[in-house]
Amino acid sequence: MVEQIVVVGSGVMGRGIAYVAAHRGFQVTLVDIKEEYVESAYRELERIAEKGITRGKMSANEVEGLFDRLHLSTDLAEAAQQADLVIEAVPEQLSIKQQVFETLEANARPDCYFATNTSTMSPTEIASFTNRADRVMAMHFFNPVHLMPLIELVRGLETSDETVAVLEQVARKMQKETVVIREFPGFVTSRISALVGNEAFYMLQEGLGTPEEIDKAIKLGLNYPMGPFELGDLVGLDTRLHNLKYLHEKLGEKYRPAPLLEQYVKAGRLGRKTGRGVYDYTNREVTS
């Protein structure tokens, strides 16, 4: 029975996972390497909770309980000792993930489960940094975590049926739907999303239409909740580019990044987090 969850990484995804887990009754410790990082994440979660109260989605008592269950730490080794499940949500760089999972392996209980929130990388390779490959799999959440209903559960080569069942149970308690798939680069959602987002940049590069027109066409013509440029700015264009480069390496030419996307990233136009991506957010309210 999973009761204590440690979330590693207090960026957009990590803080979102911690928020949802604490909201749904888990005891949660959010860990990052600097105190300023976790404190910044905490303030952002307070803002989200305040919006939830204003919109009638949460009561004041629910918010109070959520933050009673949410704890902050900069000591991963110490936090891991009490965990039933650790969910890693650090940047998509294998060297960083290796360091995290080696620390977890050295400090977590033998019965602790490990999950990675990677959107493209191999859970089998990540599991190789531990001595418990049967208890490791990908648990891919979507942004914003408190609004998106799906978790993509991805089995590594040695992931056990028991681990799948436990993480499905955790997802249900978080009130999320799940799909369980086997490992392949990009899984299901990232492969499709990367193709659509990249093709939109090729369209923009070719002068086919403005970002607003292309986003509107996709939303109203294909019934997508967000246009590809809106989604790219939300996820981060640097993240989108990194995923495309990985998929291009693993799956071939159809994932070659659009030159215009590479230019945006080189210019520092990364999306909402920098105030400007495809769209300019300096004079518009960014909603969650």
N, C-alpha and C positions, 0 to 999 in steps of 0.2 A: 504494500500500500504506500503510495507516494504522498507524503505530507510536506516535506521540506524540499524546496526547489532553490537551487542557486543558478542565477543567470549571469553569465560572464560577458561583459561588454555593455556599456550604458549608452550606446548610440541609439539612433532612431528605433532600430529593431529590438535591441536588448531592453530598452526602457519600456517599449510597448509590450513585450512578452512578460516582463515583470509586473506591469500594471494589470494585465488580464489575469495572470496567475493569482495575484494577491486579491483581486476583485472576486475571484471564484473560490476563495477559501483556502488556498495554499499559503503556507508560511514561506516567504520569499526573501532571499538575500541577493541584492544587485551589486555586482563587483566590477570595479574598474581599477586602473593602475594609479589614478590620481583622485584625491578627494574632491577636487573642483569638478571633475567629470561626473561623479555620481550625484553631487549636490545640484549641478545644472540639470541633470536628468530628473531629479526629484522635483525641482521647481516646474519643469515642463509637465510632469505628471499631475502636479497640483492644478495647473492651468486646464488640463484636459478634464480633470474631475470637476472643477468649477463649471466648465461648460456643460458637463453631464447633468449637474444639478439644475442649471439654468434652463436646460432643454427638457427637463423632466425625465431624464433617462436614469438618474440615480438619486437616491435620497441622501440627506446629510449623514444619516446613520451608516449607510452603506459606504460612503466615502471615508468616514471615521474608521470603520472596520478595515477597509482596504489599507489605509496607511498605518494602522496598528500592526498589520501583517507584513508590511514592506520594510526591509532593513537594508542599510547601506554598508559597504565594506571596501577596503582597498587591499585586503589580505586574502588572496585566493586560496592559499594552502589551508588557512584556518577555516574559512567558510566551507570548503569542500568536505571537511571532516564530519559535518553534521548533515550532509545532503543525502536525500534519497534519489534525486535526479539533478543532474547538471545540464543546463542548456547553454551551449556556447554561441555567442552572437558577436564575435570579433570580426575585423575586416577580412575580406576574402584573399588572404595571403597565407600560403601553406606554412611558412616559417612561423608566423604568429600562432596559427592553430596548433602546430606541433608543440610549441612551448606551453600553450595552455593545457593540452591534453596530457603531456608528460607531467606537468605539475599536478593535475587532477589524479592521474594514476598513482602518483607517489603519496597522495594525501587522503583520497576518498576511501570510504569503506569498500570492501570487496563486492558487496551487494548493490552498490550504487550504479545507476544507469547513466549513460552519457548520451547526449544528443547534440548535433550540430545544426545550426540554422542556415547552413550554406544553401545557396540557390542553384549552384552549378557543380560544386566540387565533389570528389569521390568520398562517400562515407567509409568505403573500404580502406582507402589510403589513410584517412583520418583515424580510423580504428586501429591501424597498425602502430600508432604511437602509444597504444595501451596494451595491457595484457588481458583485456576483457572484450575482444572483438564481438563476442556474442551479445554483449550488452550495449552496443553502440549502433546508432542509426541517425539518419538525417531527419530533422523535424522542421520542415520549411514553412515558416509563418509568412504572412503577407502584410504589406504596409498600406494603411495604418492597422496595426494589429487589433486594436479594440473595435474596429469596424468590419474587418474582412473575416468571412465565416470559415475559411478553409485552412487546414494544415495538411501539407503534402508530406507523408511519411515514406521515407525511402530506405529500403533495406540494403545493407552492405552484403558482401559475400557471405559473411559468417553471422549475421544478425539472427538471433533466435526467435522462434515463434512467441516465446514468453515475453521478450522485449517488445515485440510488435504489439502484443495484447496489452501490456502495461502502458505503453505510450498512447495507444488508442483510448484507454481508460482516462488517462490524463487529459487528452484532448476533449473527450466528452464532458469531463468536469469543467473544463474551460468554456463549454458550450460551443465547441467548434465541430464542423464536419471534417471528415478525413478521407483521403484516398491513400491506399498503400500500393506502392510501386517498387519495382526493382531498379537498382542503380543503372543509370546510363547518363552520359554527360548532358547536363541541362534539365534532366528529369522531364516532366511534361510541360509545366507552366512556363518555365524560363526559356525553353526552346521556342515556344510559340510567341511569347512576349518579346523576346529578343528579335525575332524575325519581323514582327509587326513594327516595333519601334525603329529598327534599322531601315526598313523600307520607307517609313515615313520621312526619315532624314534624307534618303535618296530623292524622294518626291520634292522635298523642300529645296534640296540642292539643284534640282532640275527646273525649279520655278513653276511647278505644277499648280501650286496654290499657297496661300498664306498658312501659317501654323493654325490660326483660328479656323480657316476653311477646311483644312485637312482633319483637324480634331472633330469638327462638327460633322463632317461626312462619315467618319468612323463611328461616332457616337449614335447618330440618328439613322445611318444607313445599315450598320451592323449591330446596333443595340449594345454597344460597349458602354459601361458606366463612365469611363474616362477616355479621352482621346490619347493617342500614343505620346504626344508631346506633354500633355498634362501629367501623364503617368511617369514619363522620363524625368521630368522636373521634380516630381515627388520622390522617386526612388533615388535620384542623383545621376546625372549624366556620366560622371566618372565611374559609378557602379555599373551602369549600362554598358559603357565602353569596355570595362574590365571583363564583364561576362561575355561580350561578343568576341573579344580576343581569345578567351579561353575556348569558346565554342568553335571559333574559326580554326584553332589549333587542333581540336579534337574531332570535329565533324566536317570540316571542309569549307569550300569556297563560298557557299551560300550565306555564311555568317561573317564574311569580311566586313569590318565596320565601314560605314559611310565616311568619306573624308570630311564632310561637314561636321559630323559628330566629333571627330577627332579634333577639329579646329575649335569647336566650342569648349571642349575640355582643356585644350592648351591655353585658351583665353581665360580660363577660370570661371567660365559660365557653367556651373555645375547644377543649377536648379534652385529650388527653394532655400536650401541650406546656405547658399551664398548670396541670395537675394536676386539672382538673375541666372536664367538658363535659356531655354527657348523663349520664355516669357520673362518680363521684368516684374519682380515682386516688391520693389521698393515703395511703390505707391498703391499697393493693393493689399487687402486683408488676406492672410493665409489661413484658411479654415482647416480644422482637423475632423 
